[in-house]
């Protein structure tokens, strides 16, 4: 993590790009865990295909992008080239280019649900939420539900303000993968967006206690504690992933943010939830983001 950051940004670690940072202030903290739009990891479906290991650093992602770009340029109809090139583009926050690649790919490979899932997430990356919602609904079926797609559908529903529907989608995903921390984190933040803070805290504490939980889950819990005015607890938790000075500065920023009258509107209007699953922060993973994962 960079030692110097612009004064306007809270000093929370950034996912891969880190995949976590897409906004500032209160929203950035909520997002710190989430790349619902695209951490490298969240772009993958779970449709039984052997996949290369995800890169873990920014330089790794750049090398991945360049490698797949050459293969894609040689044959734009190459399914894997399109899929993994778009994944690397999303990890690099080149969302418009990723969308163009995936849009062409799904025209050629119309029955590929994994590509549809990636395309749906990419539409969400680009703010085309209603289209993303429709595409993601076609990326799996009731007979073969994909928990990652369900989680991604939930994050889109949350961005549309449809929190009850989002929470139903997360609960359905959790029936397939009980205690999956990325889904639980999304559910917790969705509950927070619904102003059900005690239940949001309960779910996020359970998520943070799972062995697979990463910094993004804890950051969402920090946010919920702060929204309840429990800044001391929030700072103690933040210190698990930051230096004392960084944690203190982040909590001071959070305190100023939640004191603003429009803080809830900021959260509801901007926050994205966490993708599945989970590139390590550098938030990953998904990415981001992917660990789309969402």
NORZI-V689557 format. One record per pair of residues at least 24 apart in sequence whose ideal C-beta (glycine too) atoms are under 10 Angstrom apart, sorted by the first residue. I is the first residue (numbers start at 0). J is the second residue. If there is no record, write none. Layout:
i & j
I & J
I & J
//
This chain:
i & j
0 & 240
0 & 241
0 & 242
0 & 245
0 & 280
0 & 281
2 & 242
2 & 245
4 & 245
4 & 248
6 & 248
6 & 252
7 & 252
8 & 249
8 & 252
9 & 245
9 & 248
9 & 249
9 & 250
9 & 251
9 & 252
9 & 253
9 & 255
9 & 256
10 & 237
10 & 241
10 & 242
10 & 244
10 & 245
10 & 246
10 & 247
10 & 248
10 & 249
10 & 252
11 & 214
11 & 215
11 & 218
11 & 221
11 & 222
11 & 237
11 & 240
11 & 241
11 & 245
11 & 246
11 & 248
11 & 249
11 & 252
11 & 253
11 & 280
12 & 214
12 & 215
12 & 218
12 & 240
12 & 241
12 & 245
12 & 249
12 & 280
12 & 281
12 & 282
13 & 280
13 & 281
13 & 282
14 & 38
14 & 39
14 & 90
14 & 213
14 & 214
14 & 215
14 & 218
14 & 273
14 & 274
14 & 277
14 & 278
14 & 279
14 & 280
14 & 281
14 & 282
14 & 283
14 & 284
14 & 285
14 & 286
14 & 287
14 & 288
14 & 289
14 & 290
15 & 39
15 & 40
15 & 53
15 & 54
15 & 55
15 & 56
15 & 57
15 & 59
15 & 60
15 & 90
15 & 91
15 & 92
15 & 278
15 & 279
15 & 280
15 & 281
15 & 282
15 & 283
15 & 284
15 & 285
15 & 286
15 & 287
15 & 288
15 & 289
16 & 57
16 & 60
16 & 89
16 & 90
16 & 91
16 & 92
16 & 281
16 & 282
16 & 283
16 & 286
16 & 287
17 & 57
17 & 214
17 & 215
17 & 278
17 & 279
17 & 280
17 & 281
17 & 282
17 & 283
17 & 284
17 & 286
17 & 287
18 & 60
18 & 89
18 & 90
18 & 92
18 & 215
18 & 273
18 & 274
18 & 277
18 & 278
18 & 279
18 & 280
18 & 281
18 & 282
18 & 283
18 & 284
18 & 285
18 & 286
18 & 287
18 & 288
18 & 289
18 & 290
19 & 214
19 & 215
19 & 218
19 & 273
19 & 280
19 & 281
19 & 282
19 & 283
19 & 284
19 & 286
19 & 287
19 & 288
20 & 92
20 & 282
21 & 92
21 & 124
21 & 269
21 & 270
21 & 271
22 & 265
22 & 269
22 & 270
22 & 271
23 & 252
23 & 256
23 & 269
24 & 252
24 & 253
24 & 255
24 & 256
24 & 257
24 & 259
24 & 262
24 & 265
24 & 266
24 & 269
25 & 222
25 & 225
25 & 226
25 & 252
25 & 253
25 & 255
25 & 256
25 & 257
25 & 259
25 & 261
25 & 262
25 & 263
25 & 265
25 & 266
25 & 269
25 & 270
26 & 222
26 & 256
26 & 262
26 & 265
26 & 266
26 & 267
26 & 268
26 & 269
26 & 270
26 & 271
27 & 218
27 & 222
27 & 249
27 & 252
27 & 253
27 & 256
27 & 269
27 & 270
28 & 218
28 & 219
28 & 221
28 & 222
28 & 225
28 & 226
28 & 233
28 & 237
28 & 249
28 & 250
28 & 252
28 & 253
28 & 256
28 & 257
28 & 266
28 & 270
29 & 188
29 & 191
29 & 192
29 & 218
29 & 219
29 & 221
29 & 222
29 & 223
29 & 226
29 & 265
29 & 266
29 & 269
29 & 270
29 & 271
29 & 272
29 & 273
30 & 188
30 & 215
30 & 218
30 & 219
30 & 222
30 & 269
30 & 270
30 & 271
30 & 272
30 & 273
30 & 282
31 & 214
31 & 215
31 & 217
31 & 218
31 & 219
31 & 221
31 & 222
31 & 240
31 & 249
31 & 273
31 & 280
31 & 282
32 & 180
32 & 181
32 & 184
32 & 185
32 & 187
32 & 188
32 & 203
32 & 206
32 & 212
32 & 213
32 & 214
32 & 215
32 & 216
32 & 217
32 & 218
32 & 219
32 & 220
32 & 221
32 & 222
32 & 271
32 & 272
32 & 273
32 & 274
32 & 277
32 & 280
32 & 282
32 & 287
33 & 154
33 & 157
33 & 181
33 & 184
33 & 185
33 & 188
33 & 215
33 & 216
33 & 218
33 & 219
33 & 270
33 & 271
33 & 272
33 & 273
33 & 274
33 & 282
33 & 285
33 & 286
33 & 287
33 & 288
33 & 292
33 & 293
34 & 89
34 & 90
34 & 92
34 & 120
34 & 124
34 & 154
34 & 215
34 & 271
34 & 272
34 & 273
34 & 274
34 & 275
34 & 277
34 & 278
34 & 282
34 & 283
34 & 284
34 & 285
34 & 286
34 & 287
34 & 288
34 & 289
34 & 290
34 & 291
34 & 292
34 & 293
35 & 120
35 & 123
35 & 124
35 & 150
35 & 151
35 & 153
35 & 154
35 & 155
35 & 157
35 & 158
35 & 185
35 & 188
35 & 270
35 & 271
35 & 272
35 & 273
35 & 274
35 & 275
35 & 285
35 & 287
35 & 288
35 & 289
35 & 291
35 & 292
35 & 293
36 & 89
36 & 92
36 & 94
36 & 120
36 & 121
36 & 122
36 & 123
36 & 124
36 & 125
36 & 126
36 & 128
36 & 131
36 & 151
36 & 154
36 & 155
36 & 158
36 & 271
36 & 274
36 & 285
36 & 286
36 & 287
36 & 288
36 & 289
36 & 291
36 & 293
37 & 85
37 & 86
37 & 88
37 & 89
37 & 90
37 & 92
37 & 94
37 & 97
37 & 117
37 & 120
37 & 121
37 & 123
37 & 124
37 & 125
37 & 151
37 & 271
37 & 274
37 & 284
37 & 285
37 & 286
37 & 287
37 & 288
37 & 289
37 & 291
37 & 292
37 & 293
38 & 86
38 & 89
38 & 90
38 & 120
38 & 181
38 & 215
38 & 273
38 & 274
38 & 275
38 & 276
38 & 277
38 & 278
38 & 280
38 & 282
38 & 283
38 & 284
38 & 285
38 & 286
38 & 287
38 & 288
38 & 289
38 & 290
38 & 291
38 & 292
38 & 293
39 & 63
39 & 83
39 & 86
39 & 87
39 & 88
39 & 89
39 & 90
39 & 91
39 & 274
39 & 277
39 & 278
39 & 282
39 & 283
39 & 284
39 & 285
39 & 286
39 & 287
39 & 288
39 & 289
39 & 290
39 & 291
39 & 292
40 & 86
40 & 90
40 & 147
40 & 181
40 & 274
40 & 275
40 & 276
40 & 277
40 & 278
40 & 279
40 & 282
40 & 283
40 & 284
40 & 285
40 & 286
40 & 287
40 & 288
40 & 289
40 & 290
40 & 291
40 & 292
40 & 293
41 & 86
41 & 89
41 & 116
41 & 117
41 & 120
41 & 123
41 & 124
41 & 147
41 & 150
41 & 151
41 & 154
41 & 181
41 & 273
41 & 274
41 & 275
41 & 276
41 & 277
41 & 278
41 & 282
41 & 283
41 & 284
41 & 285
41 & 286
41 & 287
41 & 288
41 & 289
41 & 290
41 & 291
41 & 292
41 & 293
42 & 82
42 & 83
42 & 85
42 & 86
42 & 87
42 & 88
42 & 89
42 & 90
42 & 97
42 & 101
42 & 113
42 & 116
42 & 117
42 & 118
42 & 119
42 & 120
42 & 121
42 & 124
42 & 147
42 & 151
42 & 274
42 & 275
42 & 284
42 & 285
42 & 286
42 & 287
42 & 288
42 & 289
42 & 291
42 & 292
42 & 293
43 & 82
43 & 83
43 & 86
43 & 113
43 & 116
43 & 117
43 & 120
43 & 145
43 & 147
43 & 275
43 & 276
43 & 284
43 & 285
43 & 288
43 & 289
43 & 290
43 & 291
43 & 292
44 & 82
44 & 111
44 & 112
44 & 113
44 & 114
44 & 115
44 & 116
44 & 117
44 & 119
44 & 120
44 & 138
44 & 139
44 & 145
44 & 146
44 & 147
44 & 148
44 & 151
44 & 291
45 & 112
45 & 113
45 & 116
45 & 139
45 & 143
45 & 144
45 & 145
45 & 146
45 & 147
45 & 148
45 & 175
45 & 176
45 & 275
45 & 276
45 & 292
46 & 111
46 & 112
46 & 113
46 & 114
46 & 115
46 & 116
46 & 138
46 & 139
46 & 143
46 & 145
46 & 147
46 & 148
47 & 113
47 & 143
48 & 78
48 & 79
48 & 82
48 & 111
48 & 113
50 & 79
50 & 82
50 & 83
50 & 86
50 & 113
51 & 79
51 & 83
51 & 86
53 & 83
53 & 86
53 & 87
53 & 90
53 & 276
53 & 277
53 & 278
53 & 279
53 & 283
53 & 284
53 & 285
53 & 286
53 & 287
53 & 288
53 & 289
53 & 290
54 & 86
54 & 87
54 & 90
54 & 278
54 & 283
54 & 284
54 & 286
55 & 278
55 & 279
55 & 280
55 & 281
55 & 283
55 & 284
56 & 278
56 & 279
56 & 281
57 & 90
57 & 91
57 & 281
59 & 87
59 & 90
60 & 86
60 & 87
60 & 88
60 & 89
60 & 90
60 & 91
60 & 278
60 & 281
60 & 286
61 & 87
61 & 90
61 & 91
62 & 87
63 & 87
63 & 88
63 & 90
63 & 91
64 & 88
64 & 89
64 & 90
64 & 91
64 & 93
64 & 96
64 & 97
67 & 100
68 & 96
68 & 100
71 & 100
71 & 103
71 & 104
75 & 100
75 & 103
75 & 104
75 & 107
76 & 103
76 & 104
76 & 106
76 & 107
76 & 108
77 & 104
77 & 107
78 & 104
78 & 107
78 & 108
78 & 111
78 & 113
78 & 114
79 & 104
80 & 104
81 & 105
81 & 107
81 & 108
81 & 111
81 & 114
81 & 117
82 & 108
82 & 111
82 & 113
82 & 114
82 & 117
82 & 118
83 & 117
85 & 114
85 & 117
85 & 118
85 & 120
85 & 121
86 & 117
86 & 120
86 & 121
86 & 284
86 & 285
86 & 286
86 & 288
86 & 289
86 & 291
88 & 121
88 & 124
89 & 117
89 & 120
89 & 121
89 & 124
89 & 284
89 & 285
89 & 286
89 & 287
89 & 288
89 & 289
89 & 291
90 & 278
90 & 283
90 & 284
90 & 285
90 & 286
90 & 287
90 & 288
90 & 289
92 & 124
92 & 286
93 & 124
94 & 120
94 & 121
94 & 122
94 & 123
94 & 124
94 & 125
94 & 126
95 & 121
95 & 124
95 & 125
96 & 121
97 & 121
97 & 124
97 & 125
98 & 122
98 & 123
98 & 124
98 & 125
98 & 127
99 & 125
101 & 134
105 & 134
105 & 137
111 & 138
112 & 137
112 & 138
112 & 139
112 & 140
112 & 143
112 & 145
112 & 148
113 & 138
113 & 139
113 & 145
113 & 147
113 & 148
114 & 138
115 & 139
115 & 148
116 & 145
116 & 147
116 & 148
116 & 151
116 & 152
116 & 291
116 & 293
117 & 151
117 & 291
119 & 148
119 & 151
119 & 152
119 & 155
119 & 291
120 & 147
120 & 148
120 & 151
120 & 154
120 & 155
120 & 274
120 & 285
120 & 288
120 & 289
120 & 291
120 & 292
120 & 293
121 & 291
122 & 155
123 & 151
123 & 152
123 & 154
123 & 155
123 & 158
123 & 159
123 & 271
123 & 274
123 & 291
123 & 293
124 & 271
124 & 288
124 & 291
126 & 158
127 & 155
128 & 154
128 & 155
128 & 156
128 & 157
128 & 158
128 & 159
128 & 160
129 & 155
129 & 159
130 & 155
131 & 155
131 & 158
131 & 159
132 & 156
132 & 158
132 & 159
132 & 161
132 & 164
135 & 168
135 & 293
144 & 171
144 & 172
144 & 174
144 & 175
145 & 172
145 & 175
145 & 275
146 & 171
146 & 172
146 & 173
146 & 174
146 & 175
146 & 176
146 & 179
146 & 181
146 & 182
146 & 275
146 & 276
146 & 292
146 & 293
147 & 172
147 & 175
147 & 176
147 & 179
147 & 181
147 & 182
147 & 274
147 & 275
147 & 276
147 & 285
147 & 289
147 & 291
147 & 292
147 & 293
148 & 172
148 & 275
148 & 291
148 & 293
149 & 173
149 & 174
149 & 175
149 & 176
149 & 182
149 & 275
149 & 293
150 & 175
150 & 176
150 & 179
150 & 181
150 & 182
150 & 183
150 & 184
150 & 185
150 & 186
150 & 272
150 & 273
150 & 274
150 & 275
150 & 276
150 & 291
150 & 292
150 & 293
151 & 185
151 & 272
151 & 274
151 & 275
151 & 285
151 & 288
151 & 291
151 & 292
151 & 293
152 & 293
153 & 182
153 & 185
153 & 186
153 & 189
153 & 272
153 & 273
153 & 275
153 & 293
154 & 185
154 & 188
154 & 189
154 & 270
154 & 271
154 & 272
154 & 273
154 & 274
154 & 275
154 & 291
154 & 292
154 & 293
155 & 271
155 & 272
155 & 293
156 & 189
156 & 272
157 & 185
157 & 186
157 & 188
157 & 189
157 & 192
157 & 193
157 & 267
157 & 270
157 & 271
157 & 272
158 & 192
158 & 267
158 & 268
158 & 269
158 & 270
158 & 271
158 & 272
160 & 192
160 & 267
160 & 268
161 & 189
162 & 188
162 & 189
162 & 190
162 & 191
162 & 192
162 & 193
162 & 194
162 & 195
162 & 267
163 & 189
163 & 193
164 & 189
165 & 189
165 & 190
165 & 192
165 & 193
165 & 272
166 & 190
166 & 192
166 & 193
166 & 195
166 & 198
166 & 202
169 & 202
169 & 272
169 & 293
172 & 275
172 & 293
173 & 202
176 & 275
176 & 276
178 & 205
178 & 206
178 & 208
178 & 209
178 & 210
178 & 211
178 & 212
179 & 206
179 & 209
179 & 211
179 & 275
179 & 276
179 & 277
179 & 292
180 & 205
180 & 206
180 & 207
180 & 208
180 & 209
180 & 210
180 & 211
180 & 212
180 & 213
180 & 215
180 & 216
180 & 273
180 & 275
180 & 276
180 & 277
180 & 290
181 & 206
181 & 209
181 & 211
181 & 212
181 & 213
181 & 215
181 & 216
181 & 272
181 & 273
181 & 274
181 & 275
181 & 276
181 & 277
181 & 284
181 & 285
181 & 287
181 & 288
181 & 289
181 & 290
181 & 291
181 & 292
181 & 293
182 & 206
182 & 272
182 & 273
182 & 275
182 & 276
182 & 292
182 & 293
183 & 207
183 & 208
183 & 209
183 & 212
183 & 216
183 & 219
183 & 273
184 & 209
184 & 212
184 & 213
184 & 215
184 & 216
184 & 217
184 & 218
184 & 219
184 & 220
184 & 272
184 & 273
184 & 274
184 & 275
184 & 277
184 & 293
185 & 216
185 & 219
185 & 271
185 & 272
185 & 273
185 & 274
185 & 275
185 & 292
185 & 293
186 & 272
186 & 273
187 & 216
187 & 219
187 & 220
187 & 222
187 & 223
187 & 272
187 & 273
188 & 215
188 & 216
188 & 218
188 & 219
188 & 220
188 & 222
188 & 223
188 & 266
188 & 270
188 & 271
188 & 272
188 & 273
189 & 270
189 & 272
190 & 223
191 & 219
191 & 220
191 & 222
191 & 223
191 & 226
191 & 227
191 & 263
191 & 266
191 & 267
191 & 270
191 & 272
192 & 263
192 & 266
192 & 267
192 & 268
192 & 270
192 & 272
193 & 267
194 & 226
194 & 263
194 & 266
194 & 267
196 & 223
196 & 224
196 & 226
196 & 227
196 & 228
196 & 229
197 & 223
197 & 227
198 & 223
199 & 223
199 & 224
199 & 226
199 & 227
200 & 224
200 & 226
200 & 227
200 & 229
200 & 232
204 & 236
206 & 273
207 & 236
207 & 239
211 & 276
211 & 277
211 & 290
212 & 277
213 & 240
213 & 273
213 & 276
213 & 277
213 & 278
213 & 279
213 & 280
213 & 282
213 & 283
213 & 284
213 & 290
214 & 239
214 & 240
214 & 241
214 & 277
214 & 279
214 & 280
214 & 282
214 & 283
215 & 240
215 & 272
215 & 273
215 & 274
215 & 277
215 & 278
215 & 279
215 & 280
215 & 282
215 & 283
215 & 284
215 & 285
215 & 286
215 & 287
215 & 288
215 & 290
216 & 273
216 & 277
218 & 249
218 & 273
218 & 280
218 & 282
219 & 270
219 & 272
219 & 273
221 & 246
221 & 249
221 & 250
221 & 253
222 & 253
222 & 256
222 & 257
222 & 266
222 & 270
224 & 250
224 & 253
225 & 249
225 & 250
225 & 252
225 & 253
225 & 254
225 & 256
225 & 257
225 & 262
226 & 253
226 & 256
226 & 257
226 & 262
226 & 263
226 & 266
227 & 257
228 & 254
228 & 257
228 & 258
230 & 254
230 & 257
240 & 280
//
